Amino acid sequence: MIEFGIVVVRQRSGLLIQFYDSIHEIIQISGPIIHQVFDPGAVQRRAKSGAFGCGQTNDGDTKNIRTDLAPDRAFTPATRQPDFRRLYPKRTEAVQTVGEPESGSLHRGSRHVRRQRELSISYQKVSEVLLEQGKFPEGLEAAQQSLAITKWLAEQNKIDTDWQRDLAVSYDWVGIALLDQKKFSEAMDAFQHGLTISNRLTQQDKTNTRWQRTLAVCQEWIGNVLQDQGKVEEALNSYEQSLAIHKHLVEQDETNKAAQYELSVAYNKVGELLEKQGTLEGAFDAFGQALAILKRLTEQDKTNTDWQELIAWVEGRIGQVLEGQGKLPETLEAYRHFLATADLLASRDPSNVTWQVDEVNARWCVAKILIRTKDGDRDEARRLVTEGMEISERLKHERALNLAGQDTLNKLNDIANSLDLPQR
């Protein structure tokens, strides 16, 4: 049983989260809140007025609101692995698209049916945040509650395609929660249910881009399960099917920036597995396609840090592939691009620990190639290592240096020995 609850409001600055004593309290009040959820001002006004059923401090500020729930990041040997679940809105896809029917089916049927649909949305919103907090059993329970409701709704009208699509998304959501707990067999079963529904829908109407996108998302999650199981060939096949759909979606509407961004991520997923297989030329091509798309997008909106963050990651991966091919001059150029993008991001938000760690990692990447290159500038290598150590020390002093950052600091210390620099 979930022992607490939350209501989530997405804002550009992060997540606004309101805690409750039980999940049932959330579900009881969440129906009216759903229609306010994308109006942060309205939600905050309701929170401060006590309309969410929570206490207030003496100065009128609502208790128990947090906006610091950033997910942990993993690292690859050369450069940080971005959290694709955040950069590519597939996890939020399950939340944001359920309850937004094209045909208006939300307004058909009884008030009870509409209420049930709202409850399924509420459970999914709760599930999202619980999973991001690492509360996987609780997140799974909420996702399963949502699935149970969408199953019931789909049974009420089996020809309603919007409800069928909601059911596919709900299965995907349960699969995500199971995958977070490394329950691979159960997760695959959930995703396969979603895939079956999505395939049936796209066969009914091959022009429906919304259903095609749902199918692409499901294919990628299946690829994620297979990759986690070490089934690289099968995972690559799923990723390539997802990539083909994303290509088709972009061809249908080349002005759709979201579709282009997701295509770049699909290329990255393929590139990752090709690199893991040792197919470095193919990986280089896939990463290059992703980078070209992201650069075009960034030219249209230079303020979008999500795109720039993924650019930094891709530049690092391209450098890693070239390093694996022994092409040191090209590797150095790629890592310099990575460094420039990392510095740009870090300068925009000095409080962003992830971007500060990227700065350190990029310095390590450039420095290690300078040392390996016959005519490499060792003075530049010393400067970069020293700068990286200083950033790491500052983060350590602020108690913000995570395990990945400590790992990079250790690598800098190894390089420092060869450059006759003191260790940190």
Residue pairs with C-beta under 8 A, 6 or more apart in sequence:
1 141
2 22
2 23
2 130
2 138
2 141
2 142
3 22
3 138
4 19
4 20
4 21
4 22
4 23
5 19
5 20
5 21
5 22
5 23
5 24
5 25
5 26
5 126
6 17
6 18
6 19
6 20
6 26
6 126
6 129
6 130
7 17
7 18
7 20
7 26
7 29
7 30
7 33
7 52
7 125
7 126
8 15
8 16
8 17
8 37
8 125
8 126
8 128
8 129
9 15
9 16
9 17
9 37
9 38
9 40
9 43
9 44
10 16
10 37
10 38
10 92
11 40
11 67
13 67
14 67
14 68
14 69
14 70
15 66
15 67
15 69
15 129
15 132
16 40
16 43
16 44
16 65
16 67
17 64
17 65
17 66
17 67
17 69
17 129
18 47
18 52
18 54
18 62
18 64
18 65
19 54
19 64
20 26
20 52
20 53
20 54
23 126
23 142
25 53
26 122
26 126
27 119
27 122
27 123
29 52
29 53
30 118
30 119
30 121
30 122
30 125
31 115
31 118
31 119
31 122
33 43
33 46
33 52
33 122
34 99
34 118
34 121
34 122
36 42
36 43
36 46
37 43
37 125
44 62
46 52
47 54
47 62
47 65
48 56
48 60
48 61
48 62
50 56
52 62
54 62
54 63
54 64
55 62
55 63
56 62
56 63
57 63
69 129
69 132
69 133
70 354
71 83
71 85
71 86
71 132
72 83
72 402
73 80
73 81
73 82
73 83
73 354
73 402
73 404
74 80
74 81
74 83
74 404
75 81
75 361
75 404
75 407
75 408
76 317
76 320
77 320
78 316
78 317
78 319
78 320
78 323
78 365
79 313
79 316
79 317
79 319
79 320
79 338
79 358
79 361
79 362
79 365
80 313
80 316
80 354
80 357
80 358
80 361
80 404
81 313
82 309
82 310
82 313
84 90
84 265
84 268
84 269
85 91
87 265
87 306
87 309
87 310
88 261
88 262
88 265
89 96
90 217
90 220
90 221
91 128
91 131
91 176
92 128
93 169
93 214
93 217
94 124
94 128
94 169
94 170
94 172
94 173
94 176
95 121
95 124
95 125
95 128
97 165
97 169
97 210
97 214
98 120
98 121
98 124
98 146
98 150
98 166
98 169
98 170
99 106
99 117
99 118
99 120
99 121
99 166
101 162
101 163
102 162
102 210
103 160
103 161
103 162
105 157
105 160
105 162
105 163
106 114
106 117
106 162
107 114
108 160
109 156
109 157
113 153
113 156
116 149
116 152
116 153
117 149
117 153
117 166
119 146
119 149
120 145
120 146
120 149
120 150
120 153
120 166
120 170
121 146
123 142
123 143
123 145
123 146
123 149
124 142
124 143
124 146
124 170
124 173
126 142
127 139
127 140
127 142
127 143
127 146
127 173
127 177
128 139
130 136
130 138
130 139
130 142
131 139
131 176
131 177
131 180
136 177
136 180
136 181
137 181
139 177
139 180
140 174
140 177
140 178
140 180
140 181
143 170
143 173
143 174
143 176
143 177
144 174
144 177
146 170
146 173
147 167
147 170
147 171
147 173
147 174
150 163
150 166
150 167
150 169
150 170
151 167
151 170
153 163
153 166
153 167
154 160
154 163
154 164
154 166
154 167
156 163
157 163
158 164
161 201
161 204
161 205
161 211
164 197
164 200
164 201
165 197
165 198
165 201
165 210
165 211
165 214
167 197
168 193
168 194
168 195
168 197
168 198
168 201
168 214
168 218
169 194
169 214
170 194
171 190
171 191
171 193
171 194
171 197
172 190
172 191
172 194
172 217
172 218
172 221
174 190
175 187
175 188
175 189
175 190
175 191
175 194
175 221
175 225
176 187
176 221
178 186
178 187
178 190
179 187
179 221
179 224
179 225
179 228
182 228
184 225
184 228
184 229
187 225
188 222
188 225
188 226
191 218
191 221
191 222
191 225
192 222
194 218
194 221
195 215
195 218
195 219
195 222
198 211
198 214
198 215
198 218
199 215
201 208
201 211
201 214
201 215
202 208
202 211
202 212
202 215
205 211
206 212
209 249
209 252
209 253
212 245
212 248
212 249
213 245
213 249
213 259
213 262
215 245
216 242
216 245
216 246
216 249
216 262
216 266
217 242
219 238
219 239
219 241
219 242
219 245
220 238
220 239
220 242
220 266
220 269
222 238
223 235
223 236
223 237
223 238
223 239
223 242
223 269
224 235
225 235
226 232
226 234
226 235
226 238
227 235
227 273
232 273
232 276
232 277
235 273
236 270
236 273
236 274
236 277
239 266
239 269
239 270
239 273
240 270
242 266
242 269
243 263
243 266
243 267
243 269
243 270
246 259
246 262
246 263
246 266
247 263
249 256
249 259
249 262
249 263
250 256
250 259
250 260
250 263
253 259
254 260
257 297
257 300
257 301
260 293
260 296
260 297
261 293
261 294
261 297
261 307
263 293
264 289
264 290
264 291
264 293
264 294
264 297
264 310
264 314
265 290
265 310
267 286
267 287
267 289
267 290
267 293
268 286
268 287
268 290
268 310
268 313
268 314
268 317
270 286
271 282
271 283
271 284
271 285
271 286
271 287
271 290
271 317
271 321
272 283
272 317
274 280
274 282
274 283
274 286
275 283
275 317
275 320
275 321
275 324
280 321
280 324
280 325
283 317
283 321
284 318
284 321
284 322
284 325
287 314
287 317
287 318
287 321
288 318
290 310
290 314
291 311
291 314
291 315
291 318
294 307
294 310
294 311
294 314
295 311
297 304
297 307
298 304
298 307
298 308
298 311
301 307
305 345
305 348
305 349
308 341
308 344
308 345
309 345
309 355
311 341
312 338
312 341
312 342
312 345
312 358
312 362
315 334
315 335
315 337
315 338
315 341
316 334
316 335
316 338
316 361
316 362
316 365
318 334
319 331
319 334
319 335
319 337
319 338
319 365
322 330
322 331
322 334
323 331
323 369
328 369
328 372
328 373
329 373
331 369
332 366
332 369
332 370
332 373
332 376
335 362
335 365
335 366
335 369
336 366
338 362
338 365
338 366
339 359
339 362
339 363
339 365
339 366
342 355
342 358
342 359
342 361
342 362
343 359
343 362
345 352
345 355
345 358
346 352
346 355
346 356
346 358
346 359
348 355
349 355
350 356
353 395
353 400
353 402
353 405
356 391
356 395
356 400
356 405
357 395
357 401
357 402
357 404
357 405
357 408
359 388
359 391
360 388
360 391
360 392
360 405
360 408
360 409
360 412
361 408
363 384
363 385
363 387
363 388
363 412
364 384
364 385
364 388
364 408
364 411
364 412
364 415
366 380
366 381
366 384
367 380
367 381
367 384
367 385
367 388
367 412
367 415
368 411
368 415
369 376
370 376
370 377
370 378
370 380
370 381
370 384
371 378
371 381
371 415
371 418
371 419
378 419
381 415
381 419
382 419
382 421
385 412
385 415
385 416
385 419
385 421
386 421
388 408
388 409
388 412
389 409
389 412
389 413
389 416
389 424
392 401
392 405
392 406
392 408
392 409
392 412
392 424
393 424
395 401
395 405
396 409
401 409
409 424
412 424
413 423
413 424
416 422
416 423
416 424
417 423
